[in-house]
Structure formats: structure tokens, C-alpha cells
């Protein structure tokens, strides 16, 4: 459980950008650690002191995506990517590797702080969920155990990032209903900004890869073009 301000691990090899981030954190009374390459980032991450990691992908020794994969092999600490790579394929690759959020450079300090606040809210939401949720959701071969925050498909556990988990829970709690982009952004991102719509599409594509056998013919999550998404109600199989 996180009380007060979390400790942020800043992984960035560019001194000016690293200084901008740490100065921003300092003004908001966040505690922070820094690492200028992947090797030092992994060493710092193993200490368990970081509550959130801000990670650049273009590191001098290890590609940031590989850093994410290594950390995900033993930790679920939230990872927010901050990268100049703006192509959707790069975002999907980072998210599939285990990143929780993605900020494209150049970025504003206001956006960075908003992302941090949203991530912290998600952490606190997941930590408190067990105290208020006791039911289990079943839809076809898909099951969500709200108490343990575990999603299974065909009785096999699926590893979901916090945003993916919140998305599938929101859809499940409104199964059969079309949820607009605005509604989803408001519920999952809380303080949504315009650029989050493309992030929603990326996260939804990532979620579908994990729960759909054929993403070109989705069984569980239906897209309503220009409107939003709906979880289809499926009879038990």
C-alpha cells in the first residue's frame, strides 16, 4: 500500500530531459531516484524502492523494451514510458512488453504530472478493490475474479497491465452496453486529455490480443466505429 507521495525511478540518459523531469518531481515533493542507462535501471528496480518507473526507450546500453521485459519477469511496478518514438507500433511493442502508459516526447510537465497522478490513482484503486469487490464475473470462457484482480480465459490466467484490467472490468460491469470513448476515458483515465483517445485504441488492441483468439473477428469486445466499445454477452460454453 502506498501512503503519501510515491518514489519515482527516472531512467533517462539525456541530462537536460532528466533534469527537467527531476526538477518537476522535486517541485511536487515527489521522492525520486535516477539511472542513466538500462543496467543501472535494473539494479535500482531490484531494490524495490520505486513505486513508479519513468522509462526512456532509447537507452545507450539496453533497449528500453528489453528493460521492461526484464522488470516484468519479477515485478508489477507501474512503468510509464517517455519516448521520442511516436509510431503506434513502438507504443504497442512497449505496452505488450508490460508498460502501463506511454508519453511521447516532447511533453509538457503538466501532462507528466497528470499521468503520474492517474497512475497513482490506479495503484490505489487496485489495492483497495479487494475490500469492496467480492463477486466473480463470468462471460463464456472469460472470468474476472474482482477480489484477487485475476482474469482467466479457458481457466488460464491472463497477465494484464493496470489500464487493461480497468478497461476489461469497466466493459464487464456494463456487459451488453455500448460505452462511448468519452465515457471510457472519463472512467479509466479520470482526467483524460485529447491524446488519450489514441492511447485507448492502443490499449484496446493490446487487450484484444490477450483475450481474443482471432482479433480480426473479436468474440468478446466489439468495436462501434466512431462511438466506442461493447463487451458482448456470451452464454456459458
N, C-alpha and C positions, 0 to 999 in steps of 0.2 A: 504494500500500500504506500502511495506517495503522499507525503504531507508537505505543504508549503511548496516552494519553488523546486523544480527538479534540477538535477545536474545534467548538463549538456556536453556531449563529446563532439567537438568540432574537428572534422577531418578535411583539411583544405591545404593544398601545397602553395597556393598563391598568397604571399604575405598581405597585400592590400585587401583582398577579399576576406582573408582570415581575420585581419584586424577589424574590418567593418563588422563582421559577424560577432566577434567577441566584444567589441565596444557596444554593439546593440544589446547583447545579452547583459553586459555589465550595467547599462542604464536601467534595465528592468530587474536588477538584483537577482539574475539567474547565476547559479554556480556553473562553472564550465571547466573543461579540460581541452587541450588541443593536441592534434597529431598532424604532421605534415606529409605523411605517407601511409600506405596500407599496412606495412609491417608494424609501425607504432600504433596505428589504429586498432589492430587486432590485439596487441599487447594491452592497450588501455581498456578495450572492451572486455577482456578476460577478467579484469579486476572486479567487474560487476558494479562499479561505482556510477556508471552512466545510466540515466533514466531514459534519455532520448539521444540518438546519434544523428548529427547533421553531416552528410557524406557527399563529397565531390567524387565524380566518377573518374575524371582524368588525373589519376594519381601517378607519380613518377615510377613506382616500383610494381604495384599490383593494380590491375583494373578494378574500379570501384564495384562492378558487378560481382567479381570474384570475392571481394571483401564481404559483400552482402551474403553470398552463398556460404562462406566460411562461418560468419557470425550466426547465420540461421541454423547451422548444424548443431548449435548448442544453446542458442539464446533467442528469445522472442522480443528483445528490447526494440521499441519502435525506431525505425530508420527513415529519416527524411532525406531524400536525395536533393542536392543542389548542384545542377549541372548546366553546362552550355549546350549539351546535346538536346536538341528540341524535337527531333523526329519521333513520331509515335512509336516506331519500332524500338527505339532506345528506351522509351518510357516503359513499354510493355516488357522488355527484357529485364529492366531493373525491378519492376513490380513482380514479375514471375519469379525472380530470384529471391524475393522476400521483402522488398522495400514497402513502406507503408504510405509514403506520399512522395511527390515529385515537384520540385520548384525549378523553373527554367531561368538561367542567367540571361540577361541582367534581371535582378529582382529588387523590389523595394523592401525596406526594413519593416514597413507596415505589414506587407504580405508575409514575411518571415515570422513575425511575431504572431500574426493571426494563425498561421499553420501550427506553430508551437502550442498556442492555446487550444486549438482544435484537437491536436494530438493528445494533449494532457487531459482534455475532457473525455476523449475516447478511452484512455487508460483508466480513468476514474470510473467511467460508465461500466467498463468490463469488470473491474474489480468489485463494483457494488452489485452487479447483476445477480450474482448468486443469492444475494439476500432478498431479492424481490421476485425472482423468477423460479418457479418450481415445475412448470409444465414441460412436456416434450411435444414437439411438433412433428407430425408425420405427413408426408406427401409422396405417394408412390413409394419408391425405394430411398427417398431422401428423408433424413431425420435430423432435427436440431434439438439437442439437449441444452436448454437455456441455463440450467443450473451449473453445468460444467463447461458451458460455452464450446461444445463439441458438435461438429457437423459430420454426419456419416452418409455415405452413399453405398448401397448394397452391403451395409454393415462394415464398410471400410472407412476409417476416419480420413477426412479431407483437411489438409492444413490450409487455413485461411488467414490472411492478414486482417488486422482490426477493421479496416474500412470494408473489406469484402464481407466480413462477418456481420457488420452492422447493416450492410446492404441486403444480405440474404435474410436477416431477421426482419427487417422492415417489410420486405416483399412477402415473407411468410405470414406476418401478422396481418397482412392485407391481401391474403391469397384470393385470387379471382378478380381483384380490383386493378384497374389501370392507375398507376401512380405517375404523376407528371414529373418532368425533370425538376421543376421548381420545388415540388413537394419533397422529392428525394434529397435534393441538395440542402434544403432547409433542415431536414431531419438528421441527415448524416454528417453534413459539413457544418451545420449550425450557422456560422457567419459566412455563407457562401459568397464567392465573388464570381464574376462572369467567366473567368478562365476555368473555373471548376467544372463547367459543362463538358469540356474535352476530357478532363480527368475522370469524370463519371463514366464516359464511354470507355475509357481505357480500363478502369477498374471492372466495369461490367463485362468487358471482353475477357479479362483475366479470370473473373469468377466463372464465366461460362465454360472456359477451358477446363475448369476443375470439376464441374458438375454435369456437363453435357457430353454425351457420347459423340454426337455429331453437332458441332457448333453452327453448321450451315442450316441445320434443321433442329433448332433447340426444342427440347421437350419441356423443360421447367420454366425458363424465363423467356417470355415473348416480348419482342420489340414492337412498339406502336410508333412508327416513324413520325418524328416531329412533335410527339406528345410525351412519351415516357416508356415505362416497362410494366409488365404484369407477370406475377407468378401464376402459372396455370395449375388449377386443382386437378390432381391425378388420383384416380381410385387406387386403393392398395393392390399391389401386384403379388 
